[in-house]
Each structure stands twice: as structure tokens, then as C-alpha cells.
């Protein structure tokens, strides 16, 4: 039973970490803040379960949760953005970085 909880907690932790990365890179502020709660809850669960007695089954569950969690985050993210995020054309946070090379070139001349 501990192995199942550990698998679910690790799956959720990596799922939320993957979603968080995609959300931050995409400039989705609301989604980034929402996934932070999931990261905290899943991390707390992993930290509470892992210090207990662990055998091969628990270690396998811990190791399998991560790869499956990241694959799930990649699959879920497009749907999540369509439901709660903003469109890809609306990324004002990227203007600073996309115009940076031009500004550096002006400074050099």
C-alpha cells in the first residue's frame, strides 16, 4: 500500500513540475500559480512517505512515478492551456528577450 501511495505522490510531483515548467515558459501566470499548490502538496506527501521503511517495491514505485508523470504533463498541458491559459500570440513577457539582440547591437555601434 505504501508503494502505491509513493507511486501516486511521485507521479503527481513530477506531473506538476512538468506542467509548471511548461506554464512558466509559456507565460501562463494563473496556471503557474495553480500548479505550485500541486507541487507543494505532492512534495509534502513524498517527504512524509519516503523516510519510512522502503524495500524494492517502494523504490520501484518511486522511480516509475517520475517518467510516467512527465509524459502525462506533456500530454495534459495543451488541454490545460486551452481551458485556462492564454493564447500563444499573447506573450508580452517575451518582448524583452526577443528584442534584446537588437538592443545589444545598437549599444555596440
Secondary structure, DSSP 8 states (H G I E B T S, - for coil): -HHHHHHHHHHHHHHHHHHHHHHHHHT-HHHHHHHHHHHHHHHHHHHHHHTS---HHHHHHHHHHHHHHHHHHHHHHHHHHHHHS--TT--GGGHHHHHHHHHHHHHH-
